[in-house]
Amino acid sequence: MTRVAQGHVQVHFTTAWTLPLQPFFSIDYPRHNGSTSFTKRYVIVAPYSLQTTSVVELYIYSYNGSNWIRDDTDFWLTVYAS
């Protein structure tokens, strides 16, 4: 994985996939033993036009109360391909 900039990462695969490639991703929120107190809300975007057989690009945004800004956070990624 390469951190290109804040909130922008590239996940590189050692073996190329065949297209179509479908990434599924989610924020890895901290566990709070049943509590739902999160300090930030996040969204991850993976533009299909930027996906290749060996790289998935992810853009991560958090909401600061008035704007969505690029931000870093933990996430997990699962990829399905032919």
mmCIF file of the N, C-alpha and C atoms, coordinates in Angstrom:
data_MODEL
# 
_entry.id   MODEL 
# 
loop_
_atom_site.group_PDB 
_atom_site.id 
_atom_site.type_symbol 
_atom_site.label_atom_id 
_atom_site.label_alt_id 
_atom_site.label_comp_id 
_atom_site.label_asym_id 
_atom_site.label_entity_id 
_atom_site.label_seq_id 
_atom_site.pdbx_PDB_ins_code 
_atom_site.Cartn_x 
_atom_site.Cartn_y 
_atom_site.Cartn_z 
_atom_site.occupancy 
_atom_site.B_iso_or_equiv 
_atom_site.pdbx_formal_charge 
_atom_site.auth_seq_id 
_atom_site.auth_comp_id 
_atom_site.auth_asym_id 
_atom_site.auth_atom_id 
_atom_site.pdbx_PDB_model_num 
ATOM 1   N N  . MET A 1 1  ? 0.840   -1.165  0.000   1.00 0.00 ? 1  MET A N  1 
ATOM 2   C CA . MET A 1 1  ? 0.000   0.000   0.000   1.00 0.00 ? 1  MET A CA 1 
ATOM 3   C C  . MET A 1 1  ? 0.891   1.236   0.000   1.00 0.00 ? 1  MET A C  1 
ATOM 4   N N  . THR A 1 2  ? 0.481   2.243   -0.756  1.00 0.00 ? 2  THR A N  1 
ATOM 5   C CA . THR A 1 2  ? 1.201   3.506   -0.823  1.00 0.00 ? 2  THR A CA 1 
ATOM 6   C C  . THR A 1 2  ? 0.268   4.637   -0.429  1.00 0.00 ? 2  THR A C  1 
ATOM 7   N N  . ARG A 1 3  ? 0.701   5.452   0.507   1.00 0.00 ? 3  ARG A N  1 
ATOM 8   C CA . ARG A 1 3  ? -0.061  6.657   0.867   1.00 0.00 ? 3  ARG A CA 1 
ATOM 9   C C  . ARG A 1 3  ? 0.396   7.765   -0.078  1.00 0.00 ? 3  ARG A C  1 
ATOM 10  N N  . VAL A 1 4  ? -0.441  8.118   -1.028  1.00 0.00 ? 4  VAL A N  1 
ATOM 11  C CA . VAL A 1 4  ? -0.106  9.132   -2.028  1.00 0.00 ? 4  VAL A CA 1 
ATOM 12  C C  . VAL A 1 4  ? -0.174  10.521  -1.403  1.00 0.00 ? 4  VAL A C  1 
ATOM 13  N N  . ALA A 1 5  ? -1.207  10.767  -0.632  1.00 0.00 ? 5  ALA A N  1 
ATOM 14  C CA . ALA A 1 5  ? -1.415  12.032  0.061   1.00 0.00 ? 5  ALA A CA 1 
ATOM 15  C C  . ALA A 1 5  ? -2.431  11.780  1.164   1.00 0.00 ? 5  ALA A C  1 
ATOM 16  N N  . GLN A 1 6  ? -2.726  12.794  1.950   1.00 0.00 ? 6  GLN A N  1 
ATOM 17  C CA . GLN A 1 6  ? -3.719  12.600  3.001   1.00 0.00 ? 6  GLN A CA 1 
ATOM 18  C C  . GLN A 1 6  ? -5.037  12.174  2.382   1.00 0.00 ? 6  GLN A C  1 
ATOM 19  N N  . GLY A 1 7  ? -5.568  11.050  2.859   1.00 0.00 ? 7  GLY A N  1 
ATOM 20  C CA . GLY A 1 7  ? -6.837  10.548  2.365   1.00 0.00 ? 7  GLY A CA 1 
ATOM 21  C C  . GLY A 1 7  ? -6.788  9.926   0.985   1.00 0.00 ? 7  GLY A C  1 
ATOM 22  N N  . HIS A 1 8  ? -5.611  9.632   0.460   1.00 0.00 ? 8  HIS A N  1 
ATOM 23  C CA . HIS A 1 8  ? -5.469  9.022   -0.875  1.00 0.00 ? 8  HIS A CA 1 
ATOM 24  C C  . HIS A 1 8  ? -4.438  7.904   -0.779  1.00 0.00 ? 8  HIS A C  1 
ATOM 25  N N  . VAL A 1 9  ? -4.894  6.663   -0.986  1.00 0.00 ? 9  VAL A N  1 
ATOM 26  C CA . VAL A 1 9  ? -3.991  5.514   -0.931  1.00 0.00 ? 9  VAL A CA 1 
ATOM 27  C C  . VAL A 1 9  ? -4.134  4.667   -2.187  1.00 0.00 ? 9  VAL A C  1 
ATOM 28  N N  . GLN A 1 10 ? -3.059  3.998   -2.530  1.00 0.00 ? 10 GLN A N  1 
ATOM 29  C CA . GLN A 1 10 ? -3.058  3.016   -3.613  1.00 0.00 ? 10 GLN A CA 1 
ATOM 30  C C  . GLN A 1 10 ? -2.725  1.668   -2.991  1.00 0.00 ? 10 GLN A C  1 
ATOM 31  N N  . VAL A 1 11 ? -3.564  0.686   -3.262  1.00 0.00 ? 11 VAL A N  1 
ATOM 32  C CA . VAL A 1 11 ? -3.313  -0.670  -2.796  1.00 0.00 ? 11 VAL A CA 1 
ATOM 33  C C  . VAL A 1 11 ? -2.793  -1.451  -3.991  1.00 0.00 ? 11 VAL A C  1 
ATOM 34  N N  . HIS A 1 12 ? -1.555  -1.969  -3.877  1.00 0.00 ? 12 HIS A N  1 
ATOM 35  C CA . HIS A 1 12 ? -0.888  -2.693  -4.966  1.00 0.00 ? 12 HIS A CA 1 
ATOM 36  C C  . HIS A 1 12 ? -0.980  -4.188  -4.710  1.00 0.00 ? 12 HIS A C  1 
ATOM 37  N N  . PHE A 1 13 ? -1.250  -4.953  -5.766  1.00 0.00 ? 13 PHE A N  1 
ATOM 38  C CA . PHE A 1 13 ? -1.340  -6.401  -5.658  1.00 0.00 ? 13 PHE A CA 1 
ATOM 39  C C  . PHE A 1 13 ? -0.098  -7.038  -6.269  1.00 0.00 ? 13 PHE A C  1 
ATOM 40  N N  . THR A 1 14 ? 0.381   -8.094  -5.660  1.00 0.00 ? 14 THR A N  1 
ATOM 41  C CA . THR A 1 14 ? 1.570   -8.764  -6.183  1.00 0.00 ? 14 THR A CA 1 
ATOM 42  C C  . THR A 1 14 ? 1.266   -9.568  -7.433  1.00 0.00 ? 14 THR A C  1 
ATOM 43  N N  . THR A 1 15 ? 0.022   -9.991  -7.572  1.00 0.00 ? 15 THR A N  1 
ATOM 44  C CA . THR A 1 15 ? -0.416  -10.715 -8.767  1.00 0.00 ? 15 THR A CA 1 
ATOM 45  C C  . THR A 1 15 ? -1.531  -9.923  -9.430  1.00 0.00 ? 15 THR A C  1 
ATOM 46  N N  . ALA A 1 16 ? -1.430  -9.713  -10.726 1.00 0.00 ? 16 ALA A N  1 
ATOM 47  C CA . ALA A 1 16 ? -2.458  -8.946  -11.434 1.00 0.00 ? 16 ALA A CA 1 
ATOM 48  C C  . ALA A 1 16 ? -3.749  -9.753  -11.534 1.00 0.00 ? 16 ALA A C  1 
ATOM 49  N N  . TRP A 1 17 ? -4.876  -9.055  -11.423 1.00 0.00 ? 17 TRP A N  1 
ATOM 50  C CA . TRP A 1 17 ? -6.189  -9.654  -11.565 1.00 0.00 ? 17 TRP A CA 1 
ATOM 51  C C  . TRP A 1 17 ? -6.624  -9.526  -13.015 1.00 0.00 ? 17 TRP A C  1 
ATOM 52  N N  . THR A 1 18 ? -7.690  -10.224 -13.360 1.00 0.00 ? 18 THR A N  1 
ATOM 53  C CA . THR A 1 18 ? -8.319  -9.962  -14.647 1.00 0.00 ? 18 THR A CA 1 
ATOM 54  C C  . THR A 1 18 ? -9.564  -9.128  -14.375 1.00 0.00 ? 18 THR A C  1 
ATOM 55  N N  . LEU A 1 19 ? -9.870  -8.246  -15.285 1.00 0.00 ? 19 LEU A N  1 
ATOM 56  C CA . LEU A 1 19 ? -11.043 -7.380  -15.094 1.00 0.00 ? 19 LEU A CA 1 
ATOM 57  C C  . LEU A 1 19 ? -12.300 -8.140  -15.471 1.00 0.00 ? 19 LEU A C  1 
ATOM 58  N N  . PRO A 1 20 ? -13.463 -7.857  -14.944 1.00 0.00 ? 20 PRO A N  1 
ATOM 59  C CA . PRO A 1 20 ? -13.750 -6.727  -14.067 1.00 0.00 ? 20 PRO A CA 1 
ATOM 60  C C  . PRO A 1 20 ? -13.300 -6.979  -12.627 1.00 0.00 ? 20 PRO A C  1 
ATOM 61  N N  . LEU A 1 21 ? -12.863 -5.928  -11.997 1.00 0.00 ? 21 LEU A N  1 
ATOM 62  C CA . LEU A 1 21 ? -12.380 -5.971  -10.628 1.00 0.00 ? 21 LEU A CA 1 
ATOM 63  C C  . LEU A 1 21 ? -13.376 -5.211  -9.764  1.00 0.00 ? 21 LEU A C  1 
ATOM 64  N N  . GLN A 1 22 ? -13.768 -5.786  -8.634  1.00 0.00 ? 22 GLN A N  1 
ATOM 65  C CA . GLN A 1 22 ? -14.754 -5.143  -7.770  1.00 0.00 ? 22 GLN A CA 1 
ATOM 66  C C  . GLN A 1 22 ? -14.214 -5.037  -6.350  1.00 0.00 ? 22 GLN A C  1 
ATOM 67  N N  . PRO A 1 23 ? -13.764 -3.833  -5.934  1.00 0.00 ? 23 PRO A N  1 
ATOM 68  C CA . PRO A 1 23 ? -13.294 -3.678  -4.559  1.00 0.00 ? 23 PRO A CA 1 
ATOM 69  C C  . PRO A 1 23 ? -14.456 -3.379  -3.608  1.00 0.00 ? 23 PRO A C  1 
ATOM 70  N N  . PHE A 1 24 ? -14.447 -4.016  -2.451  1.00 0.00 ? 24 PHE A N  1 
ATOM 71  C CA . PHE A 1 24 ? -15.386 -3.727  -1.374  1.00 0.00 ? 24 PHE A CA 1 
ATOM 72  C C  . PHE A 1 24 ? -14.553 -3.257  -0.194  1.00 0.00 ? 24 PHE A C  1 
ATOM 73  N N  . PHE A 1 25 ? -14.923 -2.149  0.386   1.00 0.00 ? 25 PHE A N  1 
ATOM 74  C CA . PHE A 1 25 ? -14.100 -1.550  1.425   1.00 0.00 ? 25 PHE A CA 1 
ATOM 75  C C  . PHE A 1 25 ? -14.984 -0.981  2.513   1.00 0.00 ? 25 PHE A C  1 
ATOM 76  N N  . SER A 1 26 ? -14.389 -0.782  3.684   1.00 0.00 ? 26 SER A N  1 
ATOM 77  C CA . SER A 1 26 ? -15.122 -0.192  4.794   1.00 0.00 ? 26 SER A CA 1 
ATOM 78  C C  . SER A 1 26 ? -14.134 0.416   5.775   1.00 0.00 ? 26 SER A C  1 
ATOM 79  N N  . ILE A 1 27 ? -14.607 1.414   6.477   1.00 0.00 ? 27 ILE A N  1 
ATOM 80  C CA . ILE A 1 27 ? -13.822 2.012   7.545   1.00 0.00 ? 27 ILE A CA 1 
ATOM 81  C C  . ILE A 1 27 ? -13.706 0.992   8.668   1.00 0.00 ? 27 ILE A C  1 
ATOM 82  N N  . ASP A 1 28 ? -12.535 0.891   9.254   1.00 0.00 ? 28 ASP A N  1 
ATOM 83  C CA . ASP A 1 28 ? -12.338 0.022   10.410  1.00 0.00 ? 28 ASP A CA 1 
ATOM 84  C C  . ASP A 1 28 ? -12.466 0.890   11.660  1.00 0.00 ? 28 ASP A C  1 
ATOM 85  N N  . TYR A 1 29 ? -13.734 1.151   12.061  1.00 0.00 ? 29 TYR A N  1 
ATOM 86  C CA . TYR A 1 29 ? -13.980 2.004   13.224  1.00 0.00 ? 29 TYR A CA 1 
ATOM 87  C C  . TYR A 1 29 ? -13.462 1.343   14.489  1.00 0.00 ? 29 TYR A C  1 
ATOM 88  N N  . PRO A 1 30 ? -12.985 2.143   15.445  1.00 0.00 ? 30 PRO A N  1 
ATOM 89  C CA . PRO A 1 30 ? -12.562 1.577   16.726  1.00 0.00 ? 30 PRO A CA 1 
ATOM 90  C C  . PRO A 1 30 ? -13.730 0.887   17.429  1.00 0.00 ? 30 PRO A C  1 
ATOM 91  N N  . ARG A 1 31 ? -13.439 -0.181  18.127  1.00 0.00 ? 31 ARG A N  1 
ATOM 92  C CA . ARG A 1 31 ? -14.476 -0.899  18.862  1.00 0.00 ? 31 ARG A CA 1 
ATOM 93  C C  . ARG A 1 31 ? -14.688 -0.220  20.217  1.00 0.00 ? 31 ARG A C  1 
ATOM 94  N N  . HIS A 1 32 ? -15.956 -0.066  20.603  1.00 0.00 ? 32 HIS A N  1 
ATOM 95  C CA . HIS A 1 32 ? -16.271 0.595   21.872  1.00 0.00 ? 32 HIS A CA 1 
ATOM 96  C C  . HIS A 1 32 ? -17.145 -0.279  22.747  1.00 0.00 ? 32 HIS A C  1 
ATOM 97  N N  . ASN A 1 33 ? -17.006 -1.594  22.653  1.00 0.00 ? 33 ASN A N  1 
ATOM 98  C CA . ASN A 1 33 ? -17.765 -2.522  23.501  1.00 0.00 ? 33 ASN A CA 1 
ATOM 99  C C  . ASN A 1 33 ? -19.263 -2.220  23.495  1.00 0.00 ? 33 ASN A C  1 
ATOM 100 N N  . GLY A 1 34 ? -19.827 -2.064  22.287  1.00 0.00 ? 34 GLY A N  1 
ATOM 101 C CA . GLY A 1 34 ? -21.258 -1.846  22.174  1.00 0.00 ? 34 GLY A CA 1 
ATOM 102 C C  . GLY A 1 34 ? -21.669 -0.388  22.115  1.00 0.00 ? 34 GLY A C  1 
ATOM 103 N N  . SER A 1 35 ? -20.816 0.519   22.487  1.00 0.00 ? 35 SER A N  1 
ATOM 104 C CA . SER A 1 35 ? -21.129 1.943   22.421  1.00 0.00 ? 35 SER A CA 1 
ATOM 105 C C  . SER A 1 35 ? -21.026 2.413   20.965  1.00 0.00 ? 35 SER A C  1 
ATOM 106 N N  . THR A 1 36 ? -21.740 3.444   20.615  1.00 0.00 ? 36 THR A N  1 
ATOM 107 C CA . THR A 1 36 ? -21.692 3.961   19.249  1.00 0.00 ? 36 THR A CA 1 
ATOM 108 C C  . THR A 1 36 ? -21.120 5.374   19.209  1.00 0.00 ? 36 THR A C  1 
ATOM 109 N N  . SER A 1 37 ? -20.258 5.712   20.144  1.00 0.00 ? 37 SER A N  1 
ATOM 110 C CA . SER A 1 37 ? -19.699 7.063   20.178  1.00 0.00 ? 37 SER A CA 1 
ATOM 111 C C  . SER A 1 37 ? -18.491 7.161   19.232  1.00 0.00 ? 37 SER A C  1 
ATOM 112 N N  . PHE A 1 38 ? -18.734 7.684   18.040  1.00 0.00 ? 38 PHE A N  1 
ATOM 113 C CA . PHE A 1 38 ? -17.670 7.897   17.075  1.00 0.00 ? 38 PHE A CA 1 
ATOM 114 C C  . PHE A 1 38 ? -17.340 9.377   17.035  1.00 0.00 ? 38 PHE A C  1 
ATOM 115 N N  . THR A 1 39 ? -16.078 9.705   16.892  1.00 0.00 ? 39 THR A N  1 
ATOM 116 C CA . THR A 1 39 ? -15.697 11.110  16.856  1.00 0.00 ? 39 THR A CA 1 
ATOM 117 C C  . THR A 1 39 ? -15.797 11.689  15.453  1.00 0.00 ? 39 THR A C  1 
ATOM 118 N N  . LYS A 1 40 ? -15.674 10.863  14.413  1.00 0.00 ? 40 LYS A N  1 
ATOM 119 C CA . LYS A 1 40 ? -15.746 11.338  13.031  1.00 0.00 ? 40 LYS A CA 1 
ATOM 120 C C  . LYS A 1 40 ? -16.592 10.391  12.200  1.00 0.00 ? 40 LYS A C  1 
ATOM 121 N N  . ARG A 1 41 ? -17.166 10.914  11.149  1.00 0.00 ? 41 ARG A N  1 
ATOM 122 C CA . ARG A 1 41 ? -17.860 10.112  10.144  1.00 0.00 ? 41 ARG A CA 1 
ATOM 123 C C  . ARG A 1 41 ? -16.992 10.085  8.903   1.00 0.00 ? 41 ARG A C  1 
ATOM 124 N N  . TYR A 1 42 ? -16.842 8.910   8.301   1.00 0.00 ? 42 TYR A N  1 
ATOM 125 C CA . TYR A 1 42 ? -15.978 8.740   7.138   1.00 0.00 ? 42 TYR A CA 1 
ATOM 126 C C  . TYR A 1 42 ? -16.749 8.168   5.958   1.00 0.00 ? 42 TYR A C  1 
ATOM 127 N N  . VAL A 1 43 ? -16.194 8.379   4.779   1.00 0.00 ? 43 VAL A N  1 
ATOM 128 C CA . VAL A 1 43 ? -16.659 7.720   3.567   1.00 0.00 ? 43 VAL A CA 1 
ATOM 129 C C  . VAL A 1 43 ? -15.420 7.416   2.730   1.00 0.00 ? 43 VAL A C  1 
ATOM 130 N N  . ILE A 1 44 ? -15.455 6.272   2.026   1.00 0.00 ? 44 ILE A N  1 
ATOM 131 C CA . ILE A 1 44 ? -14.357 5.900   1.127   1.00 0.00 ? 44 ILE A CA 1 
ATOM 132 C C  . ILE A 1 44 ? -14.916 5.809   -0.276  1.00 0.00 ? 44 ILE A C  1 
ATOM 133 N N  . VAL A 1 45 ? -14.160 6.338   -1.232  1.00 0.00 ? 45 VAL A N  1 
ATOM 134 C CA . VAL A 1 45 ? -14.541 6.299   -2.638  1.00 0.00 ? 45 VAL A CA 1 
ATOM 135 C C  . VAL A 1 45 ? -13.424 5.585   -3.402  1.00 0.00 ? 45 VAL A C  1 
ATOM 136 N N  . ALA A 1 46 ? -13.814 4.677   -4.299  1.00 0.00 ? 46 ALA A N  1 
ATOM 137 C CA . ALA A 1 46 ? -12.853 3.964   -5.156  1.00 0.00 ? 46 ALA A CA 1 
ATOM 138 C C  . ALA A 1 46 ? -13.310 4.134   -6.603  1.00 0.00 ? 46 ALA A C  1 
ATOM 139 N N  . PRO A 1 47 ? -12.916 5.230   -7.260  1.00 0.00 ? 47 PRO A N  1 
ATOM 140 C CA . PRO A 1 47 ? -13.375 5.476   -8.631  1.00 0.00 ? 47 PRO A CA 1 
ATOM 141 C C  . PRO A 1 47 ? -13.014 4.320   -9.567  1.00 0.00 ? 47 PRO A C  1 
ATOM 142 N N  . TYR A 1 48 ? -14.028 3.789   -10.240 1.00 0.00 ? 48 TYR A N  1 
ATOM 143 C CA . TYR A 1 48 ? -13.799 2.653   -11.135 1.00 0.00 ? 48 TYR A CA 1 
ATOM 144 C C  . TYR A 1 48 ? -12.808 3.002   -12.243 1.00 0.00 ? 48 TYR A C  1 
ATOM 145 N N  . SER A 1 49 ? -12.824 4.238   -12.702 1.00 0.00 ? 49 SER A N  1 
ATOM 146 C CA . SER A 1 49 ? -11.934 4.649   -13.794 1.00 0.00 ? 49 SER A CA 1 
ATOM 147 C C  . SER A 1 49 ? -10.460 4.596   -13.401 1.00 0.00 ? 49 SER A C  1 
ATOM 148 N N  . LEU A 1 50 ? -10.159 4.545   -12.103 1.00 0.00 ? 50 LEU A N  1 
ATOM 149 C CA . LEU A 1 50 ? -8.767  4.495   -11.643 1.00 0.00 ? 50 LEU A CA 1 
ATOM 150 C C  . LEU A 1 50 ? -8.305  3.084   -11.283 1.00 0.00 ? 50 LEU A C  1 
ATOM 151 N N  . GLN A 1 51 ? -9.194  2.097   -11.364 1.00 0.00 ? 51 GLN A N  1 
ATOM 152 C CA . GLN A 1 51 ? -8.825  0.722   -11.016 1.00 0.00 ? 51 GLN A CA 1 
ATOM 153 C C  . GLN A 1 51 ? -8.085  0.074   -12.184 1.00 0.00 ? 51 GLN A C  1 
ATOM 154 N N  . THR A 1 52 ? -7.031  -0.643  -11.863 1.00 0.00 ? 52 THR A N  1 
ATOM 155 C CA . THR A 1 52 ? -6.313  -1.417  -12.877 1.00 0.00 ? 52 THR A CA 1 
ATOM 156 C C  . THR A 1 52 ? -6.251  -2.863  -12.407 1.00 0.00 ? 52 THR A C  1 
ATOM 157 N N  . THR A 1 53 ? -5.614  -3.713  -13.157 1.00 0.00 ? 53 THR A N  1 
ATOM 158 C CA . THR A 1 53 ? -5.509  -5.121  -12.768 1.00 0.00 ? 53 THR A CA 1 
ATOM 159 C C  . THR A 1 53 ? -4.551  -5.324  -11.602 1.00 0.00 ? 53 THR A C  1 
ATOM 160 N N  . SER A 1 54 ? -3.767  -4.296  -11.239 1.00 0.00 ? 54 SER A N  1 
ATOM 161 C CA . SER A 1 54 ? -2.815  -4.469  -10.147 1.00 0.00 ? 54 SER A CA 1 
ATOM 162 C C  . SER A 1 54 ? -2.877  -3.383  -9.066  1.00 0.00 ? 54 SER A C  1 
ATOM 163 N N  . VAL A 1 55 ? -3.742  -2.380  -9.235  1.00 0.00 ? 55 VAL A N  1 
ATOM 164 C CA . VAL A 1 55 ? -3.822  -1.290  -8.257  1.00 0.00 ? 55 VAL A CA 1 
ATOM 165 C C  . VAL A 1 55 ? -5.282  -0.869  -8.047  1.00 0.00 ? 55 VAL A C  1 
ATOM 166 N N  . VAL A 1 56 ? -5.644  -0.666  -6.786  1.00 0.00 ? 56 VAL A N  1 
ATOM 167 C CA . VAL A 1 56 ? -6.927  -0.063  -6.432  1.00 0.00 ? 56 VAL A CA 1 
ATOM 168 C C  . VAL A 1 56 ? -6.611  1.251   -5.728  1.00 0.00 ? 56 VAL A C  1 
ATOM 169 N N  . GLU A 1 57 ? -7.233  2.338   -6.191  1.00 0.00 ? 57 GLU A N  1 
ATOM 170 C CA . GLU A 1 57 ? -7.037  3.644   -5.557  1.00 0.00 ? 57 GLU A CA 1 
ATOM 171 C C  . GLU A 1 57 ? -8.246  3.964   -4.691  1.00 0.00 ? 57 GLU A C  1 
ATOM 172 N N  . LEU A 1 58 ? -7.977  4.427   -3.481  1.00 0.00 ? 58 LEU A N  1 
ATOM 173 C CA . LEU A 1 58 ? -9.027  4.786   -2.539  1.00 0.00 ? 58 LEU A CA 1 
ATOM 174 C C  . LEU A 1 58 ? -8.854  6.227   -2.098  1.00 0.00 ? 58 LEU A C  1 
ATOM 175 N N  . TYR A 1 59 ? -9.981  6.940   -2.010  1.00 0.00 ? 59 TYR A N  1 
ATOM 176 C CA . TYR A 1 59 ? -10.007 8.294   -1.471  1.00 0.00 ? 59 TYR A CA 1 
ATOM 177 C C  . TYR A 1 59 ? -10.861 8.263   -0.219  1.00 0.00 ? 59 TYR A C  1 
ATOM 178 N N  . ILE A 1 60 ? -10.318 8.742   0.892   1.00 0.00 ? 60 ILE A N  1 
ATOM 179 C CA . ILE A 1 60 ? -10.978 8.682   2.186   1.00 0.00 ? 60 ILE A CA 1 
ATOM 180 C C  . ILE A 1 60 ? -11.318 10.111  2.624   1.00 0.00 ? 60 ILE A C  1 
ATOM 181 N N  . TYR A 1 61 ? -12.582 10.311  3.016   1.00 0.00 ? 61 TYR A N  1 
ATOM 182 C CA . TYR A 1 61 ? -13.031 11.621  3.461   1.00 0.00 ? 61 TYR A CA 1 
ATOM 183 C C  . TYR A 1 61 ? -13.644 11.512  4.848   1.00 0.00 ? 61 TYR A C  1 
ATOM 184 N N  . SER A 1 62 ? -13.475 12.563  5.647   1.00 0.00 ? 62 SER A N  1 
ATOM 185 C CA . SER A 1 62 ? -14.175 12.662  6.931   1.00 0.00 ? 62 SER A CA 1 
ATOM 186 C C  . SER A 1 62 ? -14.971 13.966  6.941   1.00 0.00 ? 62 SER A C  1 
ATOM 187 N N  . TYR A 1 63 ? -16.004 13.968  7.752   1.00 0.00 ? 63 TYR A N  1 
ATOM 188 C CA . TYR A 1 63 ? -16.864 15.150  7.863   1.00 0.00 ? 63 TYR A CA 1 
ATOM 189 C C  . TYR A 1 63 ? -16.485 15.909  9.121   1.00 0.00 ? 63 TYR A C  1 
ATOM 190 N N  . ASN A 1 64 ? -16.137 17.197  8.968   1.00 0.00 ? 64 ASN A N  1 
ATOM 191 C CA . ASN A 1 64 ? -15.676 17.976  10.116  1.00 0.00 ? 64 ASN A CA 1 
ATOM 192 C C  . ASN A 1 64 ? -16.773 18.840  10.737  1.00 0.00 ? 64 ASN A C  1 
ATOM 193 N N  . GLY A 1 65 ? -18.014 18.571  10.378  1.00 0.00 ? 65 GLY A N  1 
ATOM 194 C CA . GLY A 1 65 ? -19.127 19.342  10.910  1.00 0.00 ? 65 GLY A CA 1 
ATOM 195 C C  . GLY A 1 65 ? -19.714 20.307  9.906   1.00 0.00 ? 65 GLY A C  1 
ATOM 196 N N  . SER A 1 66 ? -18.908 20.684  8.908   1.00 0.00 ? 66 SER A N  1 
ATOM 197 C CA . SER A 1 66 ? -19.422 21.578  7.866   1.00 0.00 ? 66 SER A CA 1 
ATOM 198 C C  . SER A 1 66 ? -18.945 21.191  6.470   1.00 0.00 ? 66 SER A C  1 
ATOM 199 N N  . ASN A 1 67 ? -17.842 20.453  6.373   1.00 0.00 ? 67 ASN A N  1 
ATOM 200 C CA . ASN A 1 67 ? -17.295 20.062  5.066   1.00 0.00 ? 67 ASN A CA 1 
ATOM 201 C C  . ASN A 1 67 ? -16.746 18.650  5.102   1.00 0.00 ? 67 ASN A C  1 
ATOM 202 N N  . TRP A 1 68 ? -16.718 18.031  3.918   1.00 0.00 ? 68 TRP A N  1 
ATOM 203 C CA . TRP A 1 68 ? -16.032 16.749  3.754   1.00 0.00 ? 68 TRP A CA 1 
ATOM 204 C C  . TRP A 1 68 ? -14.602 17.068  3.340   1.00 0.00 ? 68 TRP A C  1 
ATOM 205 N N  . ILE A 1 69 ? -13.624 16.524  4.088   1.00 0.00 ? 69 ILE A N  1 
ATOM 206 C CA . ILE A 1 69 ? -12.217 16.772  3.795   1.00 0.00 ? 69 ILE A CA 1 
ATOM 207 C C  . ILE A 1 69 ? -11.488 15.439  3.673   1.00 0.00 ? 69 ILE A C  1 
ATOM 208 N N  . ARG A 1 70 ? -10.409 15.411  2.890   1.00 0.00 ? 70 ARG A N  1 
ATOM 209 C CA . ARG A 1 70 ? -9.613  14.181  2.806   1.00 0.00 ? 70 ARG A CA 1 
ATOM 210 C C  . ARG A 1 70 ? -8.937  13.940  4.138   1.00 0.00 ? 70 ARG A C  1 
ATOM 211 N N  . ASP A 1 71 ? -8.978  12.670  4.561   1.00 0.00 ? 71 ASP A N  1 
ATOM 212 C CA . ASP A 1 71 ? -8.466  12.328  5.881   1.00 0.00 ? 71 ASP A CA 1 
ATOM 213 C C  . ASP A 1 71 ? -7.961  10.890  5.863   1.00 0.00 ? 71 ASP A C  1 
ATOM 214 N N  . ASP A 1 72 ? -7.088  10.567  6.767   1.00 0.00 ? 72 ASP A N  1 
ATOM 215 C CA . ASP A 1 72 ? -6.568  9.211   6.901   1.00 0.00 ? 72 ASP A CA 1 
ATOM 216 C C  . ASP A 1 72 ? -7.329  8.466   7.991   1.00 0.00 ? 72 ASP A C  1 
ATOM 217 N N  . THR A 1 73 ? -7.517  7.182   7.791   1.00 0.00 ? 73 THR A N  1 
ATOM 218 C CA . THR A 1 73 ? -8.099  6.318   8.817   1.00 0.00 ? 73 THR A CA 1 
ATOM 219 C C  . THR A 1 73 ? -7.811  4.868   8.448   1.00 0.00 ? 73 THR A C  1 
ATOM 220 N N  . ASP A 1 74 ? -8.036  3.978   9.385   1.00 0.00 ? 74 ASP A N  1 
ATOM 221 C CA . ASP A 1 74 ? -7.884  2.551   9.109   1.00 0.00 ? 74 ASP A CA 1 
ATOM 222 C C  . ASP A 1 74 ? -9.074  2.076   8.288   1.00 0.00 ? 74 ASP A C  1 
ATOM 223 N N  . PHE A 1 75 ? -8.827  1.097   7.429   1.00 0.00 ? 75 PHE A N  1 
ATOM 224 C CA . PHE A 1 75 ? -9.897  0.521   6.608   1.00 0.00 ? 75 PHE A CA 1 
ATOM 225 C C  . PHE A 1 75 ? -9.547  -0.916  6.299   1.00 0.00 ? 75 PHE A C  1 
ATOM 226 N N  . TRP A 1 76 ? -10.533 -1.651  5.803   1.00 0.00 ? 76 TRP A N  1 
ATOM 227 C CA . TRP A 1 76 ? -10.274 -2.998  5.266   1.00 0.00 ? 76 TRP A CA 1 
ATOM 228 C C  . TRP A 1 76 ? -10.758 -3.028  3.838   1.00 0.00 ? 76 TRP A C  1 
ATOM 229 N N  . LEU A 1 77 ? -10.185 -3.911  3.053   1.00 0.00 ? 77 LEU A N  1 
ATOM 230 C CA . LEU A 1 77 ? -10.479 -4.000  1.623   1.00 0.00 ? 77 LEU A CA 1 
ATOM 231 C C  . LEU A 1 77 ? -10.540 -5.460  1.213   1.00 0.00 ? 77 LEU A C  1 
ATOM 232 N N  . THR A 1 78 ? -11.610 -5.809  0.499   1.00 0.00 ? 78 THR A N  1 
ATOM 233 C CA . THR A 1 78 ? -11.760 -7.126  -0.098  1.00 0.00 ? 78 THR A CA 1 
ATOM 234 C C  . THR A 1 78 ? -11.962 -6.923  -1.581  1.00 0.00 ? 78 THR A C  1 
ATOM 235 N N  . VAL A 1 79 ? -11.266 -7.723  -2.398  1.00 0.00 ? 79 VAL A N  1 
ATOM 236 C CA . VAL A 1 79 ? -11.362 -7.552  -3.845  1.00 0.00 ? 79 VAL A CA 1 
ATOM 237 C C  . VAL A 1 79 ? -11.869 -8.840  -4.479  1.00 0.00 ? 79 VAL A C  1 
ATOM 238 N N  . TYR A 1 80 ? -12.848 -8.691  -5.356  1.00 0.00 ? 80 TYR A N  1 
ATOM 239 C CA . TYR A 1 80 ? -13.360 -9.810  -6.141  1.00 0.00 ? 80 TYR A CA 1 
ATOM 240 C C  . TYR A 1 80 ? -13.030 -9.543  -7.593  1.00 0.00 ? 80 TYR A C  1 
ATOM 241 N N  . ALA A 1 81 ? -12.464 -10.525 -8.261  1.00 0.00 ? 81 ALA A N  1 
ATOM 242 C CA . ALA A 1 81 ? -12.104 -10.381 -9.669  1.00 0.00 ? 81 ALA A CA 1 
ATOM 243 C C  . ALA A 1 81 ? -12.191 -11.735 -10.334 1.00 0.00 ? 81 ALA A C  1 
ATOM 244 N N  . SER A 1 82 ? -12.183 -11.703 -11.647 1.00 0.00 ? 82 SER A N  1 
ATOM 245 C CA . SER A 1 82 ? -12.242 -12.949 -12.414 1.00 0.00 ? 82 SER A CA 1 
ATOM 246 C C  . SER A 1 82 ? -10.917 -13.658 -12.382 1.00 0.00 ? 82 SER A C  1 
# 
